[in-house]
Amino acid sequence: MRALATLLLVAVAASASADDPLCATSDYNDARVRALHDRVEARPRLAANAVPSVPVVREGAFYLGVDDRIAPGYRPFDLEGKSLVFTPNGSGYSVRREELRWVEPSEAPLRDFATAAGAAWFYVKYDISGTPPQLFGQQVSTLYLSAFNGIHLSPPQEPSAAQFDDLEAAVYAQPLLSPLMITNRKPSRLAYPQLFAERHDGSVVITWRSAREPKDGYVFGYDVQAELRSDGSFVYSYRSMREMRWGAPIVSAGFNPANALRRTLALADDPRSDLASGTYTASLADVNDIRRVEIMRIGEKDLLALRLTLAAPVNYTTLPEGQTLRYVVQLGTLQAWLDVNNDGWTFTPFNAPRSITNGPEVRFDGNTIEMYGVQPASLSLAQTVRAWSITSNNRTIDFAQIAFVPLEVPLNRIATDLSSVANGSALSLPIAEPFVLGDFDPLEVWNRVQSTFALSSYDVDAVAMYQTFYTDLIFYAGAYSTGGNPGVDGIAPPSPARGSTVARGPALLHMNQLTYGWNATERNSSHVMMHELGHRWLYFFRIMEGGQAVRSLNPVSSHPAAYVNTPAAFPVYEETESSVMGGANFSGESDGRFRAHAANYGYSWPDLYLMGLAAPQEVQPWFYLANTNPELPKEYYAPEGSLVNGERHDVTLNQLVAAEGIRNPSTALSQRLFRVLFVLVTDGAPTDEQVAKVNEWRALLEKNFAIATGGRARVATEWVSVPKKRAVR
């Protein structure tokens, strides 16, 4: 038995619209980003990107090319304008590329998935008339066609992973053909497709068309097609891919773990009844007792299975309400998490930024739990496997390990580069090329800029990082701030990462693609820049109520609840503005209700106090509304113009000071000039238009920050190299 090693639990955050995701800033996200950076830092650089890109300065901002450490996993779509022809070859298929084949639909769509409703909204049963095509050696007369661009032989389930990556392709349980498989975690700027299916020259031609226009707010779109032939061959075609850089062409007969070819790499048994006392409920002792850990290779590919054998089977349906079983496995430095409750399971695989609910990546079989993961290309040396059962607050219940695993290079990989594989190549199933948006690493970008230009963490307050390409951020957030410490006390609970006794460091702002979502218009761009910069100081504090330090104003995240009154001290665009951080500017109605004004462009007086820009006596009492009806969200913004009832609770600055202490340094001694560096990470050389847009956003932040702070502070964004003085001879 040994203590639990350091573990990471990943929490499952045109102009912007109500459907656009908001801010992912949180302690959980900080831990996730740090774990991503440490994981990538520990592995060898991939040969294809062996030389790291070097930042350069242009007109006062930094420009840096993307590589495998800045956006690990980044593999954008590259088959537009092409067709892939698959022909049966033994138990697999041979494949060749051709110039685009396309059959334009001539009939009305079977379904517009963007407007579909009901439990089975995401698929259509399609009965084939005439000669049926062959799939996987058998004739099929009925297909199930999904909103995720899939062709299924039975009713499908919604895939819930963040992206359809190598692991999803490997473990998909049912037979599947798809020219571009996606999941239900799509960005709001992509409309679900229209579906067309018709007979053409003896073939069944199926088209998925996501064609809603950019003028209507839809940035992404695609036109893809599958042609199924009676001889068992089929064609995938890619007519257009508007900004669409993710999705997976896949051919799979389905994954059945019970009969999959597997080879044990190593195993270790663990003694019975070695659980840490006081950490578990007696009735759950056996399901927390790890008896064996085993690692296996599946199908001589890079698919691995980590199997835990427990003292008793896990039956999640019998778990008490609120009871969670938690298991963690670690391969080298990679961790996977499994939470089990009476609704099923949530799994975060190796290398994954987000969790998956009730997916095929986990298999329960009697008293064994099998978790699947993909061996990274860089991980081919001997490794240690560790496994824990832990409490919900991460205390170790049981621990087991395999000290030595000979993790050789696999003979084959799940992913195939279909754009470069030789025409006529015979491929075994599953055949897939998952195109993936990478998980951006702000720490790597800052390290690269800092080391190249010898910058001091003390002298930089924030680094705003934009991209010319899309990252996986579009699936869960609009932007986020991570790390950073202004070196200030009295603005947050005591923390080993913040305060005057901890080294200063810049907030790293992942600002998303340069013109996407919140970055598409001036006002929204101003909003998101000042929001993420605001997180350098905001909104972490508690207040004293009823003798307790509580988070009444920000109950679920580092943002005010929508029911907090946050009128802007100095409006930027409109007279009735509220804080960029959240809340609203509430006015009382004659009937006792409150009306929300949600033009969130400035900073409130409490915001300015926390930023060191308002004296305590300037901060007048404000309020929040309890038990609102209709109920307002517990974070972010109230709907503009909404009328609500609620119990008014006044708040004073003294309550904040009582919970967090007096601000140090005081307003009189606080910083007034803030340096925010801008970095554009590019896929290819930056264009003049992109450079101009970076300069536009820089100027906008400088102007509006000065307005929002009443001229009490300013932001400088230009970096100027100080020339070295020549020695006098």
C-alpha distance (Angstrom), angle and dihedral (degrees) to the residues before:
residue distance angle dihedral
M1 . . .
R2 3.81 . .
A3 3.78 138.3 .
L4 3.75 120.1 -86.0
A5 3.79 112.7 -92.7
T6 3.79 119.8 -130.6
L7 3.78 107.0 -62.3
L8 3.74 134.6 -173.0
L9 3.78 122.6 -142.1
V10 3.77 111.2 -162.4
A11 3.79 112.6 -147.8
V12 3.65 119.0 -135.3
A13 7.57 99.6 -112.1
A14 20.01 143.5 146.9
S15 3.82 62.1 154.4
A16 3.73 121.8 -21.1
S17 3.79 117.5 -82.4
A18 3.79 136.1 -166.5
D19 3.81 88.1 -90.3
D20 3.80 95.1 54.8
P21 3.80 114.8 106.6
L22 3.76 116.2 -111.5
C23 3.79 133.6 -149.5
A24 3.82 125.0 -26.9
T25 3.82 96.0 -166.3
S26 3.81 109.0 139.0
D27 3.78 142.7 121.0
Y28 3.80 87.8 -101.8
N29 3.79 91.2 55.6
D30 3.81 90.7 47.1
A31 3.81 88.6 55.4
R32 3.80 91.8 46.1
V33 3.81 93.0 51.1
R34 3.80 91.8 46.7
A35 3.82 91.0 49.7
L36 3.82 91.0 48.7
H37 3.80 90.6 51.3
D38 3.79 94.1 46.6
R39 3.80 91.7 47.4
V40 3.80 93.7 50.9
E41 3.79 92.5 41.7
A42 3.80 90.1 55.6
R43 3.81 96.5 54.2
P44 3.80 128.7 76.4
R45 3.78 116.5 -98.5
L46 3.80 113.5 -98.5
A47 3.79 111.6 -106.2
A48 3.81 92.9 -126.1
N49 3.80 89.8 62.9
A50 3.77 99.7 27.1
V51 3.80 95.0 142.1
P52 3.82 112.5 64.1
S53 3.78 116.6 -131.4
V54 3.80 116.9 -108.8
P55 3.81 122.9 -138.2
V56 3.79 120.7 -121.4
V57 3.79 132.1 -166.3
R58 3.77 122.7 -120.3
E59 3.80 122.4 174.6
G60 3.80 92.6 -21.0
A61 3.84 98.4 -49.2
F62 3.81 131.7 92.5
Y63 3.80 126.4 -113.5
L64 3.78 123.2 -164.0
G65 3.81 132.1 176.2
V66 3.80 117.9 -126.6
D67 3.80 119.1 -110.6
D68 3.80 137.4 167.4
R69 3.81 94.0 -80.4
I70 3.78 96.2 48.2
A71 3.82 94.0 49.2
P72 3.82 107.2 13.0
G73 3.78 112.9 -158.9
Y74 3.81 94.4 19.5
R75 3.81 106.9 154.5
P76 3.83 111.2 154.6
F77 3.80 124.9 -159.8
D78 3.82 114.5 -88.6
L79 3.83 107.4 171.0
E80 3.81 101.3 86.4
G81 3.81 112.1 140.0
K82 3.81 92.0 18.7
S83 3.79 138.5 103.5
L84 3.81 128.0 -146.9
V85 3.81 117.8 -149.2
F86 3.82 117.0 -157.6
T87 3.81 119.4 -164.4
P88 3.85 124.0 -175.2
N89 3.80 112.1 -101.6
G90 3.80 115.7 174.6
S91 3.80 108.5 -60.2
G92 3.81 91.1 -18.7
Y93 3.79 139.2 35.5
S94 3.77 138.6 -98.9
V95 3.79 115.2 -132.9
R96 3.77 136.2 -155.7
R97 3.79 134.4 176.9
E98 3.78 123.3 -128.0
E99 3.76 137.9 174.1
L100 3.78 111.9 -85.4
R101 3.80 118.5 -59.3
W102 3.77 112.2 -167.2
V103 3.79 136.7 174.7
E104 3.78 110.5 -165.9
P105 3.84 111.5 -138.1
S106 3.79 112.2 -108.9
E107 3.81 98.9 -174.4
A108 3.78 134.9 64.5
P109 3.81 116.7 -84.6
L110 3.80 117.5 -88.7
R111 3.79 89.0 -138.4
D112 3.77 141.3 -6.9
F113 3.79 100.5 -140.9
A114 3.81 91.0 -166.7
T115 3.82 89.4 71.4
A116 3.81 99.9 29.3
A117 3.82 120.4 121.0
G118 3.78 139.8 -177.4
A119 3.79 134.0 65.7
A120 3.81 93.0 -63.6
W121 3.81 95.5 39.7
F122 3.80 93.0 127.1
Y123 3.81 101.0 62.0
V124 3.80 141.4 41.9
K125 3.79 126.6 -150.8
Y126 3.80 107.8 -131.2
D127 3.81 120.6 -167.0
I128 3.79 111.5 -157.8
S129 3.79 118.6 -133.0
G130 3.80 121.4 -152.8
T131 3.78 124.2 9.1
P132 3.79 108.3 0.5
P133 3.81 120.9 -131.9
Q134 3.78 123.2 -117.8
L135 3.79 122.0 -115.2
F136 3.80 122.5 -177.5
G137 3.81 91.3 -11.3
Q138 3.80 98.3 -50.2
Q139 3.77 135.4 91.3
V140 3.79 114.5 -112.9
S141 3.78 125.9 -160.9
T142 3.81 99.3 178.0
L143 3.80 128.9 50.4
Y144 3.77 132.6 -178.1
L145 3.80 110.8 -143.6
S146 3.79 117.8 -161.4
A147 3.79 139.4 -153.8
F148 3.80 86.8 -121.2
N149 3.84 91.0 65.9
G150 3.79 93.8 -101.6
I151 3.81 132.8 142.6
H152 3.80 110.2 -150.7
L153 3.80 135.2 179.4
S154 3.82 93.6 -145.8
P155 3.81 134.3 26.5
P156 3.83 106.1 -65.7
Q157 3.77 132.5 -142.2
E158 3.78 125.5 -128.3
P159 3.81 109.8 -92.8
S160 3.80 106.2 -130.0
A161 3.80 104.1 -173.1
A162 3.81 118.0 116.6
Q163 3.82 90.9 -112.6
F164 3.79 134.2 -0.9
D165 3.79 95.6 -106.6
D166 3.82 136.5 160.5
L167 3.81 92.7 -70.6
E168 3.81 93.8 50.0
A169 3.80 89.9 49.4
A170 3.80 92.3 50.0
V171 3.81 99.4 48.8
Y172 3.80 102.8 34.3
A173 3.78 100.3 135.3
Q174 3.82 103.4 -149.3
P175 3.82 131.7 52.7
L176 3.80 108.5 -82.8
L177 3.78 139.1 -177.2
S178 3.78 118.9 -176.8
P179 3.79 134.4 157.4
L180 3.81 89.4 -157.6
M181 3.80 116.6 7.2
I182 3.80 115.2 -165.3
T183 3.81 133.5 169.3
N184 3.78 135.5 -122.8
R185 3.82 91.2 -97.5
K186 3.77 94.1 85.9
P187 3.81 123.7 148.9
S188 3.80 116.6 -102.1
R189 3.81 88.8 -116.5
L190 3.82 90.9 69.7
A191 3.81 118.2 74.6
Y192 3.77 119.6 -147.3
P193 3.82 108.1 -107.6
Q194 3.74 136.8 -101.9
L195 3.81 110.9 -116.1
F196 3.80 124.1 -138.3
A197 3.82 125.6 -178.0
E198 3.79 127.0 173.7
R199 3.81 144.1 142.5
H200 3.80 117.9 -97.7
D201 3.82 125.0 175.8
G202 3.79 92.1 -25.4
S203 3.82 94.4 -47.5
V204 3.79 131.6 103.3
V205 3.80 109.3 -123.2
I206 3.81 117.5 -162.2
T207 3.80 121.2 -172.8
W208 3.79 130.0 -171.2
R209 3.80 113.1 -163.4
S210 3.79 122.6 -175.5
A211 3.77 98.1 -179.9
R212 3.79 108.6 148.5
E213 3.77 108.3 140.3
P214 3.82 131.0 -104.5
K215 3.81 88.0 -128.3
D216 3.82 86.3 65.6
G217 3.80 91.5 51.0
Y218 3.81 99.3 -93.6
V219 3.79 108.2 130.6
F220 3.81 96.0 172.6
G221 3.77 129.8 57.5
Y222 3.77 142.2 150.9
D223 3.80 144.2 -170.5
V224 3.82 112.0 -155.2
Q225 3.77 133.3 160.4
A226 3.80 143.3 -166.5
E227 3.80 122.6 -157.1
L228 3.83 114.9 -161.9
R229 3.79 116.9 -160.5
S230 3.79 132.1 -159.4
D231 3.83 92.1 -122.1
G232 3.81 91.4 63.0
S233 3.80 96.6 -102.9
F234 3.79 122.4 117.7
V235 3.78 140.0 -174.3
Y236 3.80 131.7 -138.5
S237 3.82 114.6 -157.3
Y238 3.81 131.6 -171.0
R239 3.79 112.3 -159.7
S240 3.80 98.7 167.0
M241 3.80 138.1 -4.8
R242 3.82 110.4 -171.5
E243 3.81 104.2 -160.2
M244 3.84 86.8 -37.4
R245 3.80 106.3 140.3
W246 3.81 102.5 157.8
G247 3.80 138.6 64.7
A248 3.80 135.3 86.7
P249 3.79 132.5 -102.4
I250 3.80 100.9 -146.6
V251 3.79 141.2 176.5
S252 3.80 113.2 -173.7
A253 3.80 134.6 160.1
G254 3.82 87.5 -158.0
F255 3.79 132.3 -91.8
N256 3.79 117.7 -97.0
P257 3.82 108.5 -178.1
A258 3.80 91.8 -168.4
N259 3.80 93.1 67.8
A260 3.81 101.5 22.2
L261 3.79 115.3 127.6
R262 3.80 106.6 -106.4
R263 3.78 139.3 171.8
T264 3.81 125.2 -158.8
L265 3.80 111.7 -127.1
A266 3.81 96.9 -176.6
L267 3.80 142.4 -26.4
A268 3.78 139.8 -172.2
D269 3.80 133.2 -164.4
D270 3.79 122.0 -136.8
P271 3.84 126.2 -151.0
R272 3.78 119.0 -102.1
S273 3.80 121.9 -110.5
D274 3.81 96.9 16.3
L275 3.80 93.6 130.3
A276 3.79 120.6 141.3
S277 3.80 107.0 -103.1
G278 3.77 118.1 -116.6
T279 3.81 94.6 22.1
Y280 3.80 102.8 94.4
T281 3.78 145.3 40.0
A282 3.79 112.4 -104.7
S283 3.81 92.7 -125.7
L284 3.83 89.4 56.5
A285 3.79 97.7 44.9
D286 3.81 95.6 105.5
V287 3.82 95.5 49.2
N288 3.81 88.7 52.8
D289 3.81 93.1 47.2
I290 3.83 108.5 97.9
R291 3.81 108.6 -154.6
R292 3.81 100.6 173.0
V293 3.81 139.5 10.5
E294 3.79 118.8 -157.9
I295 3.81 133.8 175.4
M296 3.81 121.1 -158.6
R297 3.78 137.7 -179.7
I298 3.82 114.9 -131.4
G299 3.80 120.2 -142.6
E300 3.83 93.3 -18.6
K301 3.80 88.1 -76.4
D302 3.79 131.8 114.4
L303 3.83 90.4 -85.9
L304 3.80 111.6 114.5
A305 3.79 130.0 -169.0
L306 3.82 120.8 -152.4
R307 3.79 108.3 -161.9
L308 3.80 124.9 -165.1
T309 3.80 117.5 -165.6
L310 3.80 111.2 -156.8
A311 3.78 132.0 -165.7
A312 3.81 89.5 -110.8
P313 3.82 138.5 14.9
V314 3.81 120.3 -89.5
N315 3.79 112.2 -123.7
Y316 3.77 103.8 -179.7
T317 3.81 93.6 -173.2
T318 3.82 89.9 68.2
L319 3.80 96.7 50.5
P320 3.82 113.3 116.0
E321 3.79 117.6 -107.4
G322 3.79 109.2 -85.0
Q323 3.83 93.7 17.1
T324 3.82 116.3 124.4
L325 3.78 130.8 -172.0
R326 3.79 113.0 -153.7
Y327 3.80 127.6 -164.3
V328 3.79 128.0 179.6
V329 3.79 128.2 -169.1
Q330 3.78 123.9 -171.6
L331 3.81 125.9 -163.4
G332 3.77 108.4 -168.7
T333 3.83 100.6 -48.3
L334 3.83 95.6 -24.5
Q335 3.80 118.2 103.2
A336 3.78 133.9 -163.0
W337 3.82 123.8 -168.1
L338 3.79 130.0 -154.2
D339 3.81 123.5 -171.2
V340 3.81 118.2 -174.0
N341 3.81 125.6 -168.0
N342 3.78 136.4 151.6
D343 3.83 90.9 -76.8
G344 3.80 93.1 58.0
W345 3.78 128.8 -98.7
T346 3.77 142.6 -43.9
F347 3.79 117.4 -152.2
T348 3.80 131.8 -169.1
P349 3.83 107.7 -166.8
F350 3.79 127.1 -152.3
N351 3.80 111.6 -68.1
A352 3.81 92.2 4.7
P353 3.82 119.3 136.7
R354 3.82 93.7 -158.2
S355 3.79 138.4 35.2
I356 3.82 129.1 -110.5
T357 3.80 124.4 -139.7
N358 3.83 122.0 -138.0
G359 3.80 92.3 -22.6
P360 3.82 131.6 154.6
E361 3.81 90.6 -105.7
V362 3.83 86.8 91.5
R363 3.79 127.7 50.5
F364 3.82 126.1 -167.0
D365 3.81 114.3 -159.3
G366 3.79 117.3 167.8
N367 3.78 107.8 -60.7
T368 3.82 94.0 -13.4
I369 3.78 130.6 90.9
E370 3.79 117.1 -162.1
M371 3.81 119.5 -163.2
Y372 3.78 120.4 -170.6
G373 3.77 128.6 -146.9
V374 3.79 141.0 163.1
Q375 3.79 119.2 -112.3
P376 3.83 107.9 -125.3
A377 3.79 114.8 -123.0
S378 3.79 89.7 -118.3
L379 3.83 94.8 53.0
S380 3.80 107.1 84.0
L381 3.80 106.0 120.7
A382 3.78 131.3 89.7
Q383 3.80 110.2 -66.2
T384 3.78 140.6 -175.9
V385 3.81 120.6 -121.6
R386 3.80 117.6 -151.5
A387 3.78 128.5 -176.4
W388 3.80 132.8 -170.3
S389 3.74 139.5 -177.6
I390 3.78 105.7 -152.8
T391 3.77 142.0 176.9
S392 3.80 122.8 -104.9
N393 3.81 88.6 -98.7
N394 3.83 90.5 51.8
R395 3.80 101.4 -102.9
T396 3.81 113.7 148.8
I397 3.81 115.9 -109.2
D398 3.80 98.1 170.5
F399 3.80 135.2 -3.6
A400 3.81 134.0 -165.1
Q401 3.78 134.1 167.5
I402 3.78 146.7 -173.6
A403 3.78 105.3 -138.2
F404 3.81 96.8 -159.1
V405 3.81 130.0 28.4
P406 3.83 117.6 175.1
L407 3.81 95.4 -141.5
E408 3.80 102.6 -174.2
V409 3.81 126.9 -177.0
P410 3.84 106.9 -81.7
L411 3.79 119.2 -116.9
N412 3.81 92.1 -127.6
R413 3.78 138.9 15.5
I414 3.77 130.1 -138.7
A415 3.80 93.5 -128.8
T416 3.82 120.9 70.1
D417 3.80 123.5 -168.0
L418 3.79 97.1 -126.4
S419 3.80 92.6 -177.2
S420 3.81 92.8 61.4
V421 3.83 107.2 25.3
A422 3.80 111.1 115.2
N423 3.79 113.9 -94.9
G424 3.78 111.1 -101.4
S425 3.80 93.6 25.6
A426 3.81 113.7 155.5
L427 3.80 110.8 -130.0
S428 3.80 129.5 -169.8
L429 3.80 122.3 -134.1
P430 2.91 134.2 -57.2
I431 3.80 96.6 46.7
A432 3.78 113.2 -172.8
E433 3.75 144.0 146.4
P434 3.78 107.1 -165.2
F435 3.80 109.8 -159.7
V436 3.78 106.8 -153.1
L437 3.79 137.5 -171.4
G438 3.79 107.2 -131.7
D439 3.80 127.2 -118.9
F440 3.81 103.9 -111.2
D441 3.82 117.8 -129.4
P442 3.84 111.6 -151.0
L443 3.81 91.7 -179.6
E444 3.79 91.2 60.5
V445 3.81 91.7 49.3
W446 3.80 92.1 50.6
N447 3.81 92.2 45.7
R448 3.80 90.0 51.3
V449 3.82 94.2 49.2
Q450 3.79 94.4 40.5
S451 3.79 95.2 50.7
T452 3.81 95.1 43.3
F453 3.79 94.6 51.5
A454 3.83 99.9 28.4
L455 3.80 93.1 -120.7
S456 3.79 122.6 177.0
S457 3.81 119.7 -128.4
Y458 3.79 87.0 -144.4
D459 3.81 93.5 60.7
V460 3.83 98.8 47.4
D461 3.80 120.9 72.3
A462 3.79 100.0 -175.6
V463 3.79 141.8 -4.6
A464 3.81 115.5 -146.7
M465 3.82 109.2 -153.6
Y466 3.79 120.9 -164.9
Q467 3.79 128.8 174.6
T468 3.81 135.0 -148.2
F469 3.82 87.9 -145.6
Y470 3.80 134.4 50.0
T471 3.79 125.0 -97.9
D472 3.80 130.7 -169.1
L473 3.82 87.5 -87.6
I474 3.82 88.5 90.1
F475 3.81 89.4 70.1
Y476 3.80 96.9 58.6
A477 3.82 115.2 10.6
G478 3.77 146.6 17.6
A479 3.82 94.9 -134.6
Y480 3.79 141.1 -36.5
S481 3.77 143.9 -155.7
T482 3.78 119.7 -136.0
G483 3.79 135.1 -175.5
G484 3.75 121.4 -12.1
N485 3.76 132.0 125.9
P486 3.81 124.0 -148.9
G487 3.81 90.5 -163.1
V488 3.80 92.9 -118.9
D489 3.81 130.5 139.0
G490 3.79 126.0 -153.3
I491 3.81 98.2 40.2
A492 3.82 100.7 87.0
P493 3.80 141.2 13.6
P494 3.82 115.1 -76.7
S495 3.79 110.0 -75.3
P496 3.82 137.5 170.8
A497 3.82 87.2 -130.3
R498 3.82 100.8 50.2
G499 3.78 139.9 45.5
S500 3.79 142.2 58.4
T501 3.81 94.0 -62.8
V502 3.81 92.7 57.8
A503 3.80 123.6 76.9
R504 3.79 114.7 -95.4
G505 3.76 117.2 -111.4
P506 3.80 138.0 168.4
A507 3.79 124.9 -96.2
L508 3.81 107.9 -115.9
L509 3.80 110.5 -139.6
H510 3.80 118.5 -158.0
M511 3.80 97.3 -158.5
N512 3.83 100.5 177.7
Q513 3.79 128.2 -131.5
L514 3.80 111.9 -14.2
T515 3.81 98.8 -110.8
Y516 3.81 102.8 17.5
G517 3.80 128.7 115.4
W518 3.79 109.5 -37.3
N519 3.81 89.4 16.8
A520 3.80 95.4 59.7
T521 3.82 99.5 86.6
E522 3.78 135.8 35.2
R523 3.80 97.5 -115.3
N524 3.78 95.5 46.0
S525 3.79 92.0 44.3
S526 3.80 89.8 52.3
H527 3.79 89.4 48.0
V528 3.81 96.2 51.7
M529 3.83 94.4 43.2
M530 3.80 93.3 51.6
H531 3.81 91.3 41.3
E532 3.81 94.1 54.7
L533 3.81 92.8 40.9
G534 3.81 87.5 49.5
H535 3.79 89.3 61.3
R536 3.79 87.4 72.6
W537 3.82 84.7 81.2
L538 3.80 105.5 4.9
Y539 3.10 148.8 114.0
F540 3.80 108.4 -9.0
F541 3.82 103.9 100.6
R542 3.78 132.1 111.9
I543 3.79 130.1 -146.9
M544 3.80 130.8 -144.0
E545 3.79 115.0 -108.4
G546 3.78 125.2 161.9
G547 3.79 90.6 -4.8
Q548 3.85 92.5 -57.1
A549 3.81 132.1 104.5
V550 3.80 101.6 -122.5
R551 3.80 140.3 168.1
S552 3.79 98.2 -126.7
L553 3.80 92.0 143.8
N554 3.82 97.5 44.5
P555 3.81 106.7 23.4
V556 3.81 101.5 162.4
S557 3.81 108.8 23.2
S558 3.79 145.5 -3.3
H559 3.80 90.3 -70.3
P560 3.79 133.1 87.2
A561 3.76 115.0 -101.8
A562 3.80 114.9 -107.8
Y563 3.81 89.2 -110.1
V564 3.83 94.8 61.0
N565 3.80 117.2 104.9
T566 3.82 105.2 -126.2
P567 3.84 108.4 163.6
A568 3.79 113.1 -178.6
A569 3.80 115.0 -106.8
F570 3.81 91.9 -147.5
P571 3.82 114.3 18.4
V572 3.79 116.7 -137.4
Y573 3.82 101.9 -165.9
E574 3.84 109.7 -3.7
E575 3.79 136.5 31.4
T576 3.79 97.0 -123.7
E577 3.79 98.1 47.7
S578 3.78 125.8 147.8
S579 3.79 135.1 -157.2
V580 3.81 120.1 -57.5
M581 3.80 86.0 -136.1
G582 3.82 94.6 65.6
G583 3.78 144.3 -86.8
A584 3.78 122.8 86.3
N585 3.78 143.4 -103.8
F586 3.81 101.3 -102.4
S587 3.79 124.0 -159.3
G588 3.81 124.0 -168.9
E589 3.80 119.3 -116.2
S590 3.78 125.0 -147.2
D591 3.81 91.3 -110.5
G592 3.81 92.5 57.3
R593 3.77 96.3 -100.7
F594 3.80 125.3 121.3
R595 3.79 126.2 -125.4
A596 3.83 118.7 -148.0
H597 3.79 121.6 -137.9
A598 3.79 106.3 -166.5
A599 3.80 106.8 -174.7
N600 3.82 93.0 133.8
Y601 3.80 103.9 -170.6
G602 3.82 107.8 117.0
Y603 3.79 142.5 45.7
S604 3.80 124.8 -95.3
W605 3.81 123.5 -130.6
P606 3.82 92.2 -102.6
D607 3.82 87.4 50.6
L608 3.80 90.7 53.2
Y609 3.80 91.7 48.5
L610 3.80 91.0 53.7
M611 3.81 89.5 47.5
G612 3.81 89.9 52.8
L613 3.80 93.7 -111.9
A614 3.82 102.2 108.0
A615 3.78 129.5 54.5
P616 3.82 117.0 -126.2
Q617 3.80 92.0 -110.6
E618 3.83 90.2 58.0
V619 3.79 92.8 60.4
Q620 3.78 107.2 88.1
P621 3.83 121.8 -165.4
W622 3.79 114.7 -77.7
F623 3.81 131.0 -175.2
Y624 3.76 148.9 -142.4
L625 3.80 130.4 -147.7
A626 3.80 117.6 -123.5
N627 3.81 124.0 -156.4
T628 3.79 94.3 11.0
N629 3.79 119.1 -163.6
P630 2.97 114.0 -127.5
E631 3.80 86.3 33.3
L632 3.79 114.6 -113.2
P633 3.83 122.1 -147.0
K634 3.80 120.3 -90.8
E635 3.81 91.6 -126.9
Y636 3.80 139.5 30.8
Y637 3.79 124.5 4.0
A638 3.78 141.6 -4.1
P639 3.81 117.9 -130.4
E640 3.79 109.5 -93.3
G641 3.81 111.6 -97.1
S642 3.80 95.0 5.2
L643 3.81 116.8 155.4
V644 3.79 117.3 -144.0
N645 3.76 141.6 171.2
G646 3.78 116.9 -136.0
E647 3.79 146.5 148.5
R648 3.80 109.1 -97.6
H649 3.82 114.9 -133.1
D650 3.80 115.4 -173.5
V651 3.81 118.7 -142.5
T652 3.80 128.4 -161.3
L653 3.77 131.4 -162.7
N654 3.80 88.1 -117.0
Q655 3.82 88.2 68.5
L656 3.79 90.6 55.7
V657 3.81 92.8 46.2
A658 3.80 90.8 48.0
A659 3.82 89.8 56.1
E660 3.81 101.2 39.7
G661 3.80 106.3 18.0
I662 3.77 131.0 -118.5
R663 3.79 116.2 -41.0
N664 3.80 112.5 -98.8
P665 2.97 119.5 -134.0
S666 3.78 94.1 35.6
T667 3.78 123.3 -130.6
A668 3.80 90.7 -97.1
L669 3.81 91.2 57.8
S670 3.78 99.5 35.4
Q671 3.76 128.3 120.2
R672 3.80 117.5 -91.0
L673 3.81 103.4 179.9
F674 3.80 117.3 61.8
R675 3.78 123.5 -169.0
V676 3.80 115.3 -146.1
L677 3.79 116.4 179.8
F678 3.80 120.7 -154.3
V679 3.81 122.2 -143.3
L680 3.80 126.1 -176.0
V681 3.81 112.8 -161.8
T682 3.79 108.6 -156.3
D683 3.78 139.5 -161.3
G684 3.80 95.0 -147.7
A685 3.79 128.6 -10.5
P686 3.82 115.0 -33.4
T687 3.79 115.5 -106.9
D688 3.79 125.1 -131.0
E689 3.81 88.2 -110.2
Q690 3.79 91.9 55.0
V691 3.80 92.0 48.7
A692 3.81 89.2 49.8
K693 3.82 90.9 50.8
V694 3.82 91.9 51.3
N695 3.80 89.1 51.2
E696 3.81 90.1 48.2
W697 3.81 92.6 53.7
R698 3.81 91.3 45.8
A699 3.80 92.1 53.2
L700 3.79 91.1 45.2
L701 3.81 92.9 54.0
E702 3.79 92.3 47.9
K703 3.82 92.3 49.9
N704 3.80 99.5 42.7
F705 3.80 96.5 41.1
A706 3.80 88.6 57.2
I707 3.82 90.4 49.4
A708 3.82 94.4 45.5
T709 3.82 91.2 51.5
G710 3.80 94.0 46.9
G711 3.80 91.5 -114.5
R712 3.80 90.8 -62.0
A713 3.81 92.8 119.6
R714 3.76 140.5 12.6
V715 3.78 139.8 -154.6
A716 3.80 123.1 -132.8
T717 3.81 115.8 -159.7
E718 3.79 104.3 171.4
W719 3.78 118.2 100.6
V720 3.77 113.7 -153.8
S721 3.78 121.2 -173.2
V722 3.78 111.9 -128.5
P723 3.80 107.4 -135.2
K724 3.76 116.4 -126.7
K725 3.77 114.8 -110.1
R726 3.77 114.4 -115.2
A727 3.77 113.3 -123.7
V728 3.80 115.4 -111.0
R729 3.78 112.9 -117.9
